Amino acid sequence: MSSGIVGLLILLLCIVLFITEWLPSVVTGALGCLLMVLFHVCELSNAFSGFASSIIYLLFGAMIVGNAMFETGAAALIGRQVIRLSRDNERLFLFISGLTAGCLSMFLANTATIAAFLPIVESVCSNSSNMKRKNLTMNIAICAMIGGSSTLIGCTPQLTANALLEQTTGLHMSMFTMFGPGFCMLLLYLAGTQLFGYNLGKKIWSDRPEEAMELENTNRKIISGDGNTDHKKITIMFVILGLMILFYVTEWLSTAMTAMCAAMLCILTGCTNTKSIRKNMDWDTILFLAFCLGLADALNTGGSGKILADVASSFLGSCTSPMIVYGILCFLTLILSNFITNSTAILIVLPIGFSIGTAMGLNPMTVCLGIYFAASLACSTPLAAAQISMTLVAGYKFSDYLKYTLPHALIQFLCIWFLIPLFFPLV
């Protein structure tokens, strides 16, 4: 049996384990890499090449900066300004907080942004009869997800997609490659919440009693201003954040080096420390991404990519419409990502997309961005992503996610299908 076939069988096993969750996703990723080496699909250096990828260090640095923003109270200060500007108007708070969360998520991990906004929502709802937790929480999380998908560091799916793109085609996404379509979709979502989403949400859960979210008391004190605030550290943190964004925009350093330098500055200035990093860092996400990159490298090295290309070409048959093929790939990714992690969905669909794209002469960047956005914006079930799962503390039912997000998901899919090719030609 050829190494390409063996690699595909190992990938199939990993997909089953990812979907069924018989093993934690990190363990499944490690198992897949080990099997690739044990069955001679690739060398050890290929299977675990993800740990040497600059993408891992980009994610690591960005997470440290996000943690420091929360620890110093810089995120809480932003939250208090949002509360002040909203003037006790729920609809206005929804817009300002959504826009703020979306913009913050472009430069900090969106999970960190959502974690910072949950106590903000709890605080404002506890002190105002005009504000309801369910009307705000899900919207802020979705805005953070869209904003986080608009740059290279906002969340992990684009890092997975970028690594697969580089390994397969030699192309790569820059910091702001996806900003144009991503920011358009954020503005469109905010407009949708004002036009119909806000009223739709009130119809779905307005008859249910309000319940306080179970958050740490220390977080509530920080948001309400009761905690001790170190204004010097907050100032330092905003300076570091500003410098990080400046270097991202100007590209004076690579994105990975910029993130790591910003993280080191956070530690050296006392905005965070190694003990806090060890405790609060999302190590599972970092390890999972590294193993996914290793699996992708192993599949390419072992020849599985060529087999996928041949199968995909045979499956297409007489279907020659690039837009239809592109739309099917994006729709398939969107459906899958509502039930498995978005990085896993990318790992499954993107190699197939590249194979089909090569056979049809499609632009690999457009295919990559379409599949990536479809995976990143899935939010119709609480299983879709960690970001959307975090909103369960507001007391939503499983069905609430589908009822509320279905019209938004349709609009976002149409944007992915027709808007992205305007920025990046499909053929």
N, C-alpha and C positions, 0 to 999 in steps of 0.2 A: 504494500500500500504506500502511495507517495506521501511525502511530508505535507503537501498541500491538503490532501484529504484528511490526514490525521489532525492537522491544525483546525480544519472546519468542524470535525467531530468534537474536538476539545472546546471550540467556541460554542457549539450547540449545547454541550453539557453546561457550560458557564451560563448561557442564556436561561436554561431551565432552572438553574439554581438561583439566578438573579430574580426570576419571576416568582418562583415558589417561596423564596426566602428561607429555604431549609438551612442554609448557612448565612451568616452575616455577609453582606456584600464585599467587605474587605477581605474576608477569608476566601470567598469565591474567587476574587481577583487574584489573590496569592496562589491559590490552588491551580488556576488556569495557567499562570506563568510557570509554575513548577512542572506541570504536566507537559508543557511545550518543550521544556529542557529534557525531561525524563524520556520522552518519546522521540527525541532527536528532530523536532521540528525546527529548532533554532539553538543557538548557543546561549549560555547563561547571560552573557553580556547583552544580548538582544532582548531576552525575556524580562530583564530587570533594568533596561535602559531608561525607563521612566524616571528612576531616582536621580539620574544625571541630567534630566531635562531642565532647561531654564524656566519652563512653565511651572514646575513645582515650587521653585524659589520665588517666582512672581506671586503665586497664591499664598505662600508662607508669609512673605513680607506684607502683603495687603491685609491678611488676617491680623497680624500683630498691630498694624496701624489702626484697624477698626477696633480692636480690643482696647487700645490706648485712648481712643476717642471716647469710649464708654467709661473707662476707669477715671479719667481726669474730670469728667463732667462736661466735656465739650459737646457731646451729643445731647446731654440734658439741657444745656444752655440753648441749643438750637430749638429743642422741643418747647422750652418756655417762651421763646420768641414766636413760635407758631401759635401757641395758645393766646398770646397777647394780640397778635394780628387778626385772629379769627373773631374776636369781640363776642364770644359766646354764641356765635352763629354756626350751627352744625354743618350746613351746606358749605359755608365758607371755609370752615376748619377742614372739611373733607378735601376741598380743592388744594388749600395751602399745604396741608400735611402730606397729601399725595404727591404734589409737585416736589416738595422738599425731600421726601423719602426717595423718590425716583432719582433726583439729582445726586443725593448723597450716595446712593447705591452704585452710581457710575464709577466712584473712586474708592468705595469701601465695599466689602463683601455684603451682599444684600441681606444675608442672614443676620449679620451684626446690626444693620440698619433697622431691620424689623424688631430685633431684640431690644434695641434702644427705644423704639416707638411704642412698644406694648405698654410699658409703665407710663408713657406720656398719655396714651389713650385712657388708661385706668385712672390716672390722676384727674384729667379733665372731666371724665364722666362721673367721678365720685363727687366733684365739686360743682357740677352744673346739671340741672334737671333737663336742660335742652339737648344734652349730648347722650347718645346711646352707643354702647360698646359694639353691638352687632352692626350698626350703620357705618362704623368707622374702620374696624379692625381689618376685615377682609380687603377693603378697598386700598388701605395703606400697604398691605402686603403685596397685592397685585401690582401697585405702582412701583414698589421696590423691586419686584421681579422684572418688570419691563425696563426700568432704569438700569438695573444691574446687567441686563442683556445688551445694553447700548455701548459698552466698552469692553476691553479685553479682560478686565480684572473684576467686574461686578459679581460674577459667580463662576462656578466651575465648568458648566457645559461648554462654554466657548473655548476654554482651555483644552478640553478634550477634543473638540472639533478642530481647533487650530493645529494641534499635534497630529491628528489624522490627516489634515490637509497638507501639512508640511512633509510628512512621511510618504504620502501617496503621490503628491504632485510637485513638491518642491516649493510651492507657494506658501505664504503665511499671511495672517491678518495682523495689521498694526493695531495700536491702542484704540484708534477711533474708526476703524474700517466699518464697523456696524452702527456707528453713531447716527448717520442720516436716517435710515429706516427705523432704528430703535427709538429715537427721539420723536419722530412722527407718530409712531404707535403709542408712545406715552401721552402725547398731547391729544390724540384721538380718544384714548381711553378716558382721560380726564374730562373731555367734552361729553363722552357717553355717560359718565357718572352724573354729570349735571343735567343732561337732557332726559335720561330715562333710568339710569342705574340706581340713583338715590331713591326714587319713588318705588322702583321694583323691589329693592331690598326691604323697604318699610312694609310693603305688602306681604313679603314672605315671612318675616319674623316679628312684626310689630305687636302681635298679640301675646308674645311670650314675656315672662318677667325678666327683669335685669338681674344679672348675677355678677358679683365682683370677680375679676380674674385673679387666679392664684399666682401672685408674683412676690418676689422677695421684698420685704419691708424696706430694706436699704435702698432699693431702686425707687420705691415710691417717695422716700424722703428726698432723694437727689432731685427727682423731677419737680417736686413741690417746692424745693428750695430750702427744706428744713435741714439738709445735711451740710457739713462743712465743705465749702467750695474753695479750692486753691486756684485763684485767678491767674497766678503766674504760670501754673502748668497748663491751664486752659489756653492762655495766650501762646505758649510754646507749641501746644498741639495744633492750633490753627496755623501757625507759621510753618510747621512741618507739613501739614496737609496742603497748604498753598504752594510750598516748594515742590512737593511731590506732583501736584497737578501741573505746575509749570514745566517740570522735566518731562512729564508724559507728553505734553503738547509740543514742546520744542524738540524732543527726542535727542537731547544732549547726551543722555545715557540710555541704554536699553531699558525696556520696561521692567525686566527682572532686576537689574541693578538699581533702578530707581526705587522699586518697592523695598528691596533689601536695605538700601541706604536709609530710607525713611524709617524702616523698622528699627535699625540700629540707633538712629537719632532718638526715637521714642524711648529706648532703653537707657541710653547715655544721659538723657535729660531727666530721667526719673518719671516719665509719663506712664511707664509700665515697667515690669521687671520679669526676670526669668521664671520666678515662682508662679506668677499670674499667668504667664504664657503657657507653662506646662499644664496648669489647671484648666484654663479656658479655651485653649486652642482646639479646633475641630480636627483632631488628628485622623479620624476616620476618613474625612473628605480628602485629605492630603494623600493618605496611603491608597485610597481607592483610585484616585486619579493616576497615581504613579503606576499601579498595577494595570489599569486600562491602557495606558500608553505602552507598557511592556507587551500586553496582549496584541495590540495593533502592530507593533514592530515585528513580533513573532509571526503574525499572519502574513505580513508582507514578505518577510525573509523566507518563509517556508513555501511560498508560491500559492497560498490560498487566495490571494487577491486576483490572480489570473483566472482561477477556477470560477470565482464569483462573477468575473466579467463575462466569461463564456456562458454561464447559466443565465445571467441577466439578459444577455443579448438574445438567447434562445427564447426566453420567457416573453420578451417584448413582441416578438413576431412582427406583425405588420403595423404596430402602433408607432407612428413616426412624428407625432405632435409633441414638440419639446415642452410646451406649456402644460399639456395634460399629464405627461410623465412626471414633470416637476411638481405639479399639484398633487398627484397621487403619493409621491414620496413624502411631501410635507404633511399631507393628511394622515398617512400611516404613522408618521412620527408623532403627530399630535395625539392620536388615539393611544399609542403605546405609552407615551409619557404620562398619561393620566393614571396609569396603573403600575408603572415601574419607574425607577429614578431616571431623570432626564439624561444623565451621562450614559447610563446603560442603553437607553433608546438610541442615542447618537452612535454608540459603539456598534449597535445592531444594524441601523439603517444607513449610516453614512458610507461605509465601505461599499454597500450595494449601490448607493447613489453615485459614487465615483465610478463604479464599474459601468453602470448604465450611461452615465454622462460621457465617459470615454468612447463608448460605442456610438453615441449619437452626436458627438461633437459639442456637448454642452460646456458652458463655462463652469469649471470646478468651484470657483469662488461663489458663484450664485447658488449652486446646488448646496454647498456647504452652509452658507448663511441661511437658506430657506429651511433646511433640516434642523440647523441649530436653533433658530428662532422658534420653530414649531415645538421643539423639545423644551425650550426655556420658558415658554409662556403657557404651558399646560397647567391649568388650575381648576379643572372641573370636578376633581375629587380631592379629598384631603391626603390621598396617597401620592399625588402628583409630584410633590417636591417637599423638602424639609421646610422651605419658606412658607408654603401654604399650610402645612401641618401645624406650624407654630400658632396659627390663628384659632385652633380648636379651643384654646383657653377662653375664648369669648363666648363659648356655649353654642356654636353652630351645630346643626345636624348634618349628617352625611349628605342628605338630599339637597340641603341649602346651597352647596357649592355648585351642583349641576344647574339648579333652577336660576341662580343668580348669574353665573358666568356664561351660560349658553349663548345669549346674544352677543356678549363681548367676545367669546371664543370664535364665533362666526365672523365677526368683523376683523378680528386679529388674523384669522386664517386668510381672509380675502386680501388683507394687507400683505401678508407673507407671499401669497400667490402672485399678486399683481404689482405691489409696491417695490419689493426688492429688485425685480428685473428692471425697474426704471433706474435704479442706482447702479446695478451691475447687470449688463446685458446677458440674457440667458444663453444665447448662441454666439 
